Amino acid sequence: MGLPVGVTLLAWAFGTLPGLAAAPRFPSPLVLIGGGPPGSAIVAQALSLAGGSGARVAVLPLASDDPEQAASAYRKYLDAFGVQSFGLLSPTHASAASPEVLRQEASADLLFFPGGDQRRLVSALDGTPLLGAILDAWMRGAVIAGTSAGAMPWGSTYIANGTSRGALADAFDRDAQGRPGLELERGLRLVDDLLVDTHFDEDQRLGRLLLAEAATPSATAIGVDEGTAAILTGQTVHVIGAGAVTVLEAPGLLGDNAMAAGPSDLFAAGPFEMERLVGGQSYVLGSATPMAAPALPAPTATPAPGGFFGWFAHRPSAPPSPAPGAPVGPHEPITIIGDPVPPPQSDAVAAFVRDSGGTQARILILAGDGAARDAEAWRSGLLLAGAGSATIQTATDLHDQSLSAALEQATGIFFLEDESGTLLVKLNAGQRNLADIAALYASRLPVAAAGLGMRILGDVAYFGRPGGTDREVMAGLHLLPGTVADDGFWGPSGLERLIQATLMAGHATGFGLGPGSALRVTDGQALAMGSQQIVVLEGHGVQASTLPATDSVAPASATGLEVSVLAPQGVYDLVGFRPRF
């Protein structure tokens, strides 16, 4: 089992900035690139911080499995910026670097670490005179820049292996196939209290960064998207590039079980403070003050036309910030189920059937046209769970009289939806608003939704990929006011979709679910059920935010978010906006 190290890390001095919580300090710039094509704007900024095209640049491909290829690629790329002084250190020479090599590295103005395997990088440097020369250069004022694995090991602790799903399921244990949930190992210790993850949104690594942060709560955890850089200067994070930088801090955890978590005691923790920054924004670590830092100086080095990495830039639009709502849970319970089809056993399904009358339950399934097959499966699943009867009406079949008559006979309502939102479209159309009819009966009857159906219960229903041609955003049914939910949170674009929906709904509470997770809401309290965790994204404290244009793949930004992980039987208070463990 890979246990975390450095759980108690040294706190850095606050410096002269008033009101700051403990946060890492950076004597010289540290440029953390999330992987993928870093973009010429990022490289130009790193060179500018190092002194421009006249800077002495050293490339150290110590994490790469093909260092010669990596060095050659970066040499060609840097030539486009007019860099004249270029050095290369191969892995075979790292541990036995001569005094002359050490002097060269210590005199460099920019030390660049390409990607590969972070363990390989740590193994090549840890305990060597070369690491001392790198530290000397950094303390003198040299810029350290790394991409992907080259950005990860500079703190006291680094993420060596694991996935979000593995971290949530197994924490620091291993699964039946011997795969680690999460492995934390001792880092290179240039700076304490820093955790870095890369390829963040592309690989949906929020889960593993949350566990890592809970295990080292004095640290500042930073997740960097591909094609994006977090430039750390002093106590400030500056962001450039096409994606987002996610900052997690844990000054006020109400509870966590990170060190004891495993398959028999699922990880739960929160709330974490979460800042999500996009290109052009800056944030002072520990300040809870958005975009309060001075901007970086303009780059003095610019590339020649072309360059094989390419360049991306965006300026997200800034829609009006709606006032936060005041959600009040319904009197009758509402159950949302992450599974798109009935699981073999489900305490959430059983609870909904019981709420609806048990063997006397008459459940009406309202389904989008593309969810007809799923509706048949759920009809069978509800009957197996003990319901007396279950009938189906698809969007095409709905009209005022048929819906009213069916709801008059029902003792429970079950919502399913398809990827186009045809049920929600139909409910919001017509001479009379069918949504009002459904809402009237939903205020009297138990309600459940599964899979995509959960997205229509709150204030905003978000379908498709952010910026994609399949993107569709509509007003929800408001059956869970002040909330949004996403059943595909751990899939591609899941985190971005939930963040955008949370902001669009007026800084709402967002629930991220997946197969095996479920939630039962009654009287303003949300109880986690099922066998997997639920992520709660709290937007009611958002201080500033931006949303991208409708057709833009750029991410949203927000400062003042909070995020919590609920294990089964955990509770989230929708009135006080706090988890209970």
N, C-alpha and C positions, 0 to 999 in steps of 0.2 A: 504494500500500500504506500503510495507516495504522499507522505504527510507534509503539510506546509511548514515552512521555516520562517523565522523572523516574525512571529506573530506579534511580538512587542518590538516595534522599531523606534529608533531614536527620533525625537521631534526636532525640527529645525527652529532656529530663533525666528521671531516674528519680524525682525527688522524694524524699520521706521514707519511702516504702513499701519495706521491705527485700525483696530477692530477686526484683525485677521485671525482666523483659526489657524492651528498648526498646519503648515503646508510646506512641501519641499521647496528649496531654493536652488537656483541654477546660476552658478558664478559666470558661466558663458552660455551662449545659445545651444540648445539641444533640439535638433530637428528630427521629429519622429514622423516617418512617412508610412502610410497604411498599406503599402504594397501596390502591385499593378503599375501601370505607367505613371511615374510621379509628376509628369508635366514639367514643361520648361519653366513655368512661373515659380515652381517650388525650388528647382535647382538654381534659378537666377537669384531667388531670395537667399538661399543658403550661401551662395558665392558672395552676394552683397554683404551679408553679415560677416563673412570672412575677409572682406577687403576688396572684393571685385575680381576682375579677370586677372589681376596680378597676384592673387592669393596663391600660396603654395598648397597644392591639393595632394592628399594621399588617399588612395583607394585601398581598402583592406577587405578583400572578399573572403574573409575567414569563415563565414557561414555557408559559403557556396560549395556545392559538390562539383562545380566546374569553374574554379577561380580564374583560370586563364580567359575563358569566354566572357565571364562577368567583367573582368578588368578591361578586356578589349572593347566591349560594348560601351562602358563608361568613358574610356579614353576617347573614343570617337565622338561620343555625345558632348563631352566637355570641350573638345576642340571647337565645337560650334559656338562656345561662349568666349573663345579667345584665351582659354587657360593655357599658359605656357609651362608652368612648373607642375609636373605630374609625377607622383611616385606610386609604386605598387609593392605591397608586401604579401607574399604567398603564404599559405598555411604552413608549408614545410619549414619556413624560416621564422615563424612567429615565436616559437618557444625557445629558439636558440639565436635570437636577434643579436647581432654584434653591437658594440658600443656605437659604431658609426650609424647603423640602422636606427638605434634608439635615439640618437641625436636628430636624425632626419625626421622621425615621427614626432618627436617633442617640439620640433621647430615648425611643423605644418600649421597652416591657418585653417584648413578644413580637412577633417578626417571622415571619410565616407565609407559606410559599411553596407554593402549590398545584402540581399536576402539569401535565404537558404534554410538552414536548420539552426535555431537559436542555441541548442545544446552544443553543436559543433563550434559555434562562436565562443561560448563560455569556456569550453574545454581548451580552445586554442589560446585564450588570454588569461584565464584565472590563475593567479599566483605567479605570473611571469613578470620579468622586468619591463616587458613591452606594455603591460597594463599600467604600470607605474608611469611610463613615458607618456601614455595617452592621458592619464589623469593630470600629469604636469602640464601638458599642452592645454588641456581644457581649463585648468585653473589659471593659466597664463592668459587665456582669452580666445583660444582656438574654438572653432565650431565643430561639434560632433553631430553628424547626420547619419541616419540609418533607415533602411526601408525594409518592411516586412520583418523577418527574423532579426535583421540588423538594427531594428528599433526597439526590440523587446527586453534585453537583459540588463539594462543600465541601472536599475534600482536594486534594493537589497534582496528582493524576491522577484522571480519572473515565472510566467506560465510556460511550462515545458511541454505539456501535452494535454489533450482533452477536448471535449466538445460541450456545447451548452446542454444538449440532451443528456450526455453522460454525466455532467456535473450535477444536474438536477436529479437524475435517477440514482447515482452511486456516490456522489460527492467525492471524497478522497479514497474510496474503495475501488475495487475492480469488478467488472461484470462477469457473467458466467464464462465468457470467452477470454477472460484475462485482460480486457481492455480497460485502461484507467478512466475513471470519471473525470478527474482533474489532477494534474501533477504540478505542484509548485516547487521550485528549487531555488537555491541561493543564487542571487544575481551577481553582477560585477561590481556593485556597490559604489558607483560613481556618485549616486545621490540616494539618500534614504527616502522612505515613504513615497515610493513611486511604483506603480504597476502599469504596464503597457500591454495592450492587445491590438493586433492589426487585422486587416481584412474584416473589419468589424461588422458592418452591415451586410456585406456580401455573404458571409458565413454565419450570420445571426449569432454573434458571440456574446450577447448580453448575459445569458445564463451563466457562462463560465466566469465572466468578469465580476458578476454579482457575488458568486461564491468566493472568488479570490479576494474581493474587497472585504467581505464579511470575515474571512480568516485573518486579514491584516487590516483592521479597521482604522489604524492611524494613517494608512496610505491614501494617496490620491490615485484613483484608477482612471486611466485614459484609454478609450477605444477609438481607433483611427480607421476611417473608411479608406478603401483603395482610391488612388489618385488624389489623396488629401494629405496635408501635413499639419501636425501640431508643433508649433515652434515655441519652445519654452524659454523664456527669458525672465530672470529674477523670480517672481512668483506669478507670472502671467502666462496664459496660453493664448497664442495668436493662431488663427486658422487661415490657411490658404488652400485652394484646390477645389475640386468638383463635388466632394462629398461632405460628410459631417465628422465632427469630433465629439465624442460623448465623454463627459467627465462625471465620475461617481465619487462622492465623499460620504462619510458615515459618522458625522458628529453626534447624531441623536438617535442611534438605533434603539428601538423599544424592545427588540429581542432578536436573537439569532442562535442557531445550533450548529454553526459551520464546523466546529471541531469535532462534534459528535455525530454529524449527519452521515447517512448511508442508506442502503436500500430499505432497512427496517425503520429508519427514522429520517424521513425525507427532509432535505434542506429547506429552511424557511427563515426569512430575515426581513427587516425593514423598520422604518422607511429609510432609504438612501436618498440623499440629495442628488439630483441628476440635471446636468446642464448639457444642452445639445447645441453646438455651435457650428456655423457654416462659414464659408470663405469670407474674409473681411471682418469677422468678429473677433473680439478678444475678451478674456475673462480673467479676473484676479482670483487665484486659487484661495479657497477658504473664505471669500468675502461675501458670498451670496449676493453679489452685486453684478448684474449683467453688463457686459460690454463697457466696463469702467476703465479699461486700460488704454494707454496711448497706442496708436497704430505703429506698425513696424515701419522703418525707413523704406523708401522706394528702392527697388533693386537698381544697382549701378551696372550690372552685367546683363546683357540681353543676348539671346541666341541668334545666330544667323538663320535665315529662312529655312524651314524644314525641321530636321531633328526627329529621330525615330521614335521618341516617346510621345510626341503630340502635346497639345495643351487644351485645357478645358477651363471655362470660367462661367460663373452665373451670378445673377443678382436676384434673389428671391423677392417676390412681391410681398408687400406688407398690408394685408387686409385689416379692416378695423378689428380691434380686439373687443369681442363681446364681453359683457359683464358675466362673471361666474354665476351659474345657477345655484339653487338651493334644493338639491334632490331630496325627496321624501319617498321612502320605499312604499310599495303598495301594501294594502292590508292583507290581501291574499298572496300566497307565495308565488314567485316566478322562478322557474328552474331553467338554467341554460346549460346545455350539454355539448361538450367539445367534439364528440364522436359524430361523424356524418351519417352513420348507420348504427342500428342498435348493437351495443356491446353485449357479450354473453351474459354478464351480470353487471348491474348498475344500481348502486344505492340511490342515485339521483332519479332514475326512471321509476324505481319502486316508490320513492317518496312522492313523486308527482302523481302516480296512480293512486296512492293512498290519500293524498290531498283531494283528489277528484272523486273520491267515494269508494275506492277499492273495488270489490266485485260488483258494485252498483255503478261504477264510473261509466259515463257516456262521453267519450272523448272525440272532439271534432279536430281533424287534422287539416289545416289550411296550408297548401303547398304551392310553390311556384310551378309553372308548367314543366320546366326541366327537371323537377324533383319528383315526378310522379312515381318512378320506380323506387326511389328512397321512401316515399310515402307508404307504399305497399309493405316495404320491409319494416317500417316503424309501426304500421298497423299490427303486423304479426308480433312485433316486440312488445307493444303495449298490452296486447291480449295475453301473451306469455307472462307478463309481469302482473297479471291479475285483473286487468280492466274488464268490465262487463261487455263493452262494445267500443268500437272505434270506426268512424266513418271519415271519408276523404272528400275534400272539395279542392280542386285545382283552380288556379287563377282564371282560366278560361271559363269555368263553370260559375264563377261568382257574379251575383247581381244582388240588388238590395233585398228582395224578398227571400231568395234562397239562403242568403247569409243570415238574415234575421231568424228565419224559421229553424235553420240548423243550430244556431247559437241558443235559441230558446230551449232546445232539447238537451243541450250539452251541459256536462258538469265540469269539463276541463277543455282547454284550448291548447293545441300543439302546432307550432309554426315550423314549417320547412321552407327553404328558399333555394332558388337556383342562382347560377353565376350572373344572370342578367337582371335579377331582381324583379321578375315578372309578377310575383305576388304583391310586392310593395307597390309597384306601378298600378296594378289593378285596384288595390285598396285605396289608393290616393286619387283615383279617377272616378268619373261618373257624375250624374246629376246630383246624387247624394254622396257624401263622402263615406265610402265603405269603411275607411279607417276609423271614423267616429263610432260606427256601429261596433266594430271589433273592440275599440277601446272601452266602450260602455260595458260590454259583457266581460272584458278582461279585468275591469275594476271589481267585478263580483265573483269571478271564477278563477281557480288556479290556472296558471299559464306556464307552458314550457316551450322551449325552442331548441333545436339541435343543429349542429353544423352551421351552414350559412344562415339559417333561420335566426340565429342569435343576433346577427348584425342589424336586423330591422327593428329590434325591440327598443333601442335607445333613441337618442336625439338625432344621430347621423348614421346612415347606412352607407358604407364604403365598400365598393366591389372593384375587383381587378387590381392592376399594378399601378402604383403612383407614376403618373406620366405616361402610362401605356395607352394603347388604343382601346383597351378593354376597360379603362377606368370609368366608373360611374359612381357619383355621389348624390344621394337623395336624402331628404328629411325622413327620419325614422318614425316609428309609431308612438314614441314618447311613453311607452308603457313602463320603462325604467328611466324616469327623467334624470337628467344630469349625468348620464352614463353613455358609453359606447362599448361595444364588444367585438372581438375578432376571433374567429375559430382557427385561423391559420397563422397564429402568431409566430410559430417557430419555423415557418416556411419562408420562401423568398419574399422579400418586401414586407413581411409581417410586422416588424417593428416600425418601419416607416409608415405603413398604412395606419397603425393604431395611433401613432403620434399625431399624424395629420387629422384623423377623425376626432381625437381628443381636443385638438385646438379648434377645429371647425365647429364642434358642439358647444363652444363657449367655455373652454378650459374645464372639461368634464373629467369624470373618473373613467379610465379605460381598463377593460378586462381583457387580458391576453390568454386564450385557451388553446388547447389542442386535444387530440385523442386521449382519452383516459381522464380528462379533467372535467369538472362540472361545478356549478355554483347555484346555490339556492338563496334567493333574496326575499326577506319578509321583514316588515316593520323597520326598514332602514338598515338592516344587518345582512351582510352577504357571507354565507357559510360555504367554504370550499368543500367539495365532495369529490368522489371518484378516487383514482389511484395516482394521479399526477398533480403537480403544482399548478397554480394560477399566478400569473404576474399581474399586479395592479399598478397602473400608471396614473398617478394622481396629478391632475392639471389645475386644481382649484387655487393653487398658490403660484401659478405662472405669473412672472413679472413682466416678461417681454417675449414676443414670439414673431416669427415670420412664416408665411406659407408660400410655397412656390406657385408659379403660374400653372394653370390647369394642365397644359401639355408639357410641362417641364419635368424632367427626371431629377431635378435638384431636390435635396432634402429640405425638410422644415427645420426651423430652429426654435428653441425655447429655453429660457432660464427660469428656475424655480419649480421645475418638475420634481416629483418624488416617485420612487418606485419601491415596491415591496413584493416579496415572494411568499405566497400562502401555500402551505402544505395542506392536505386533507384535514378537515376539522378546524382549520384556522378561520378566523372571522375578520372581515373588514367592515368598519363602521362608516356607512355612507352619509352620516350626519356630521360626525367629528372628523371624517377623512383620515382615519388611523387604523392600522392593523392591530389585531389582538391575537396573541399566540397561546 
